[in-house]
Amino acid sequence: MTSEQKYQTGIGTSTADSITLLGKDLASEILGKVSFGELAFWLISKRKPTKGELIIFEAVLASLADHGFTPTAIAARLTYSSAPDSLQGALASGLLGGGSRFLGVTEDCAKFLNHHIKSLPQIPTTVEDWDQVARDVIAKTKDSGKFVPGLGHPVHKNGDPRTPVLMSLAKQNSTFGNHLSLFEAIGRMHPEILKKNLPLNGAGVCGAALADLDLPLGAMRGVALLARCAGLLGHLVEEQENPIGIDVYMAVDRNIDYQPPSI
């Protein structure tokens, strides 16, 4: 006799008269008692965050929520202009734009730092030791023809305003760990190796901070998208009330430099 197939989950389930989430009764133990940020952290890590961890996690969400008319926001607005009957489609189109150039650096930086930390024979205990590790990491990355994720910003050339705040919050809340230590050292040491001064990207700091919270590396981009989802929803509500999507479309359409291929 074939045994009944089982599909395991630790997230949630429901019956005719109850909803259970993470082993807790949703109605009596979560609603009004657990914030959305705390719940999101809990869902991702399967553990409740400490007070300090929650402060950092929510600071990361706030720092990634919106940066103005980025390609993700424009994509969402243009999609809504084309299909105003599909808010979910417009929201999804913006989220699909989260990649290596926008939002992806959070995940890329976390994985980059984690890879190099795991390869260390022992974890540095002094600033000087971290600086030497950073020198080695930067030099190896440069020699391989690659870039250090999270180093440099296309707009904030003289320093990302999020970086010092996130670093300070992590130190104040005892969540400043190995990933932030290495990234901070990269910020100090890269001019010596690269012969130029680049700011530490706030999105990269977010990745280092999330990694220091011991969140799964595979969830890092998801956290960035969770944050951006709120910003995109704000853009779509604004598009409903004060639309610019059609204007963007018309500006491009009326200024085409049409050059057909030679036959």
C-alpha positions in Angstrom: 0.0 0.0 0.0 1.4 3.4 -0.9 1.7 5.8 2.0 -0.1 9.2 1.9 2.1 12.0 0.4 3.0 14.7 2.9 4.0 18.3 2.1 5.9 19.9 5.0 5.9 23.5 6.0 6.6 25.5 9.1 5.0 28.7 8.0 1.3 28.5 8.3 -1.9 26.4 8.1 -5.6 26.9 8.8 -8.7 25.0 9.9 -12.4 25.9 9.7 -12.1 28.1 12.8 -8.4 29.1 13.2 -5.3 30.3 11.4 -1.9 29.3 12.6 1.2 31.2 11.6 4.7 30.1 12.8 3.1 27.9 15.4 1.1 30.8 16.9 -2.6 31.5 16.7 -2.8 34.4 14.3 -5.9 36.0 15.8 -5.0 35.8 19.5 -1.1 35.8 19.5 0.0 37.9 16.5 -2.6 40.5 15.5 -1.9 43.7 17.3 1.0 42.2 19.1 3.6 41.6 16.4 4.7 44.3 13.9 5.0 43.6 10.2 8.8 44.0 10.3 9.0 41.6 13.2 6.8 39.1 11.4 8.8 39.4 8.2 12.0 38.7 10.0 10.4 35.8 11.8 9.0 34.3 8.6 12.4 34.5 6.9 14.6 33.2 9.8 12.0 31.0 11.7 13.0 32.8 14.9 11.9 36.1 16.5 14.4 38.9 16.3 15.9 40.5 19.3 15.1 44.2 19.9 18.4 45.2 18.3 18.0 42.9 15.3 14.5 44.3 14.6 15.8 47.9 14.7 18.5 47.0 12.1 16.1 44.9 9.9 13.5 47.7 9.8 16.2 50.3 9.1 17.3 48.2 6.1 13.7 48.0 4.9 13.3 51.8 5.2 16.6 52.5 3.5 15.6 50.4 0.4 12.0 51.3 0.1 12.2 54.1 -2.5 14.9 56.1 -4.3 12.6 58.2 -6.7 12.1 57.6 -10.4 14.4 54.5 -10.6 13.8 52.1 -13.5 11.8 49.8 -11.2 9.4 52.7 -10.3 9.2 53.9 -14.0 8.4 50.3 -15.1 5.6 50.0 -12.6 4.1 53.4 -13.5 4.3 52.7 -17.3 2.7 49.2 -16.8 -0.1 50.8 -14.8 -0.6 53.4 -17.5 -1.0 50.5 -20.0 -3.1 48.3 -17.8 -4.8 50.3 -15.0 -7.0 47.3 -14.4 -4.0 45.3 -13.2 -2.4 46.9 -10.1 -0.8 43.6 -9.4 0.8 43.5 -12.8 2.2 47.0 -12.4 3.6 46.1 -9.0 5.1 42.9 -10.3 6.7 44.7 -13.2 8.6 46.9 -10.9 9.7 44.0 -8.7 10.9 42.1 -11.7 13.4 45.0 -12.4 15.2 44.3 -9.2 18.6 42.9 -10.3 22.3 43.4 -10.5 22.1 47.2 -11.1 19.2 48.1 -8.8 18.5 46.2 -5.5 20.6 43.2 -6.4 23.8 44.7 -4.8 22.3 43.9 -1.3 22.4 40.2 -2.1 25.7 40.4 -4.1 27.5 42.2 -1.3 26.3 39.8 1.4 27.4 36.8 -0.6 30.7 38.4 -1.6 31.6 39.2 2.0 30.4 35.9 3.3 32.5 34.0 0.8 35.7 35.8 1.8 34.9 35.5 5.5 34.4 31.7 5.3 37.7 31.4 3.5 39.6 32.9 6.4 41.7 30.6 8.6 40.6 32.6 11.6 38.4 35.7 12.2 40.3 38.9 12.8 40.1 40.5 16.2 41.6 43.9 15.6 40.9 46.7 13.1 44.5 46.3 11.7 43.8 42.6 11.0 40.5 43.4 9.2 42.4 46.0 7.2 44.9 43.4 6.0 42.1 41.1 5.1 40.4 43.9 3.2 43.6 44.6 1.3 43.9 41.0 0.2 40.2 40.8 -0.8 40.4 44.0 -2.9 43.6 43.0 -4.6 42.4 39.6 -5.5 39.1 41.0 -6.8 41.0 43.6 -8.9 43.4 41.0 -10.3 40.4 38.8 -11.3 39.0 41.8 -13.3 36.0 42.1 -11.1 34.5 44.8 -8.9 33.8 44.7 -5.2 30.0 44.7 -4.9 28.7 47.6 -3.0 31.7 49.8 -3.5 30.7 53.0 -5.3 27.4 54.7 -6.1 26.2 56.3 -9.3 24.6 59.3 -7.5 26.2 59.6 -4.1 29.8 60.2 -5.3 30.9 61.8 -2.1 29.3 59.4 0.3 26.0 57.5 0.6 24.0 59.2 3.5 22.6 55.8 4.6 26.0 54.3 5.2 27.2 56.0 8.4 23.7 55.8 9.9 23.4 52.0 9.3 26.9 51.4 10.6 26.2 53.4 13.7 22.9 51.7 14.4 24.5 48.3 14.1 27.2 49.2 16.6 24.6 50.7 19.0 22.4 47.6 18.8 25.2 45.0 19.1 24.7 43.6 15.6 27.9 44.9 14.1 29.5 41.6 13.1 32.1 40.1 10.7 30.4 41.2 7.5 30.1 44.8 8.4 33.7 44.7 9.8 35.0 43.5 6.5 32.9 45.9 4.5 34.0 48.8 6.7 37.6 47.8 6.3 37.1 47.7 2.5 35.9 51.3 2.7 39.1 52.3 4.5 41.6 50.3 2.4 40.3 50.4 -1.2 41.9 53.8 -2.1 45.3 52.2 -1.4 44.7 49.4 -3.8 42.4 51.0 -6.4 44.0 54.5 -6.4 40.6 56.1 -6.1 38.1 56.9 -3.4 34.7 55.3 -3.7 31.8 55.5 -1.2 30.4 52.4 0.4 27.0 51.9 -1.2 24.2 52.0 1.4 22.5 49.0 -0.3 25.8 47.1 0.1 25.8 48.0 3.8 22.3 46.7 4.0 23.5 43.3 2.7 26.4 43.2 5.2 24.0 44.2 8.0 21.5 41.5 7.0 24.2 38.9 6.8 25.3 39.9 10.3 21.8 39.1 11.5 22.4 35.6 10.2 19.5 35.7 7.7 19.7 33.2 4.8 21.9 34.6 2.0 19.4 33.4 -0.6 16.8 35.7 1.0 18.8 38.9 0.7 17.4 40.1 -2.6 13.9 39.1 -1.3 14.3 41.5 1.6 15.3 44.3 -0.8 12.2 43.5 -2.9 10.0 43.4 0.2 11.2 46.9 1.0 10.8 48.2 -2.6 7.3 46.7 -2.8 6.1 49.4 -0.4 7.8 52.1 -2.4 6.3 50.8 -5.6 2.9 50.7 -4.1 3.3 54.4 -3.1 4.3 55.2 -6.7 1.2 53.4 -8.1 -1.1 55.3 -5.7 0.5 58.5 -6.9 0.1 57.4 -10.5 -3.6 56.9 -9.8 -3.9 60.4 -8.4 -1.3 62.4 -10.4 -0.2 60.3 -13.5 3.0 60.8 -15.3 3.3 57.4 -17.1 1.6 58.6 -20.3 3.8 61.7 -20.3 6.9 59.5 -20.1 5.7 57.3 -22.9 4.8 60.4 -25.1 8.2 62.0 -24.4 10.0 58.9 -25.7 7.6 58.3 -28.5 7.7 61.8 -29.8 11.5 62.0 -29.7 12.5 58.8 -31.5 15.6 59.0 -33.6 14.6 56.4 -36.2 17.4 54.9 -38.1 16.4 51.7 -39.9 19.1 49.2 -40.7 20.7 49.2 -44.1 19.5 46.6 -46.6 
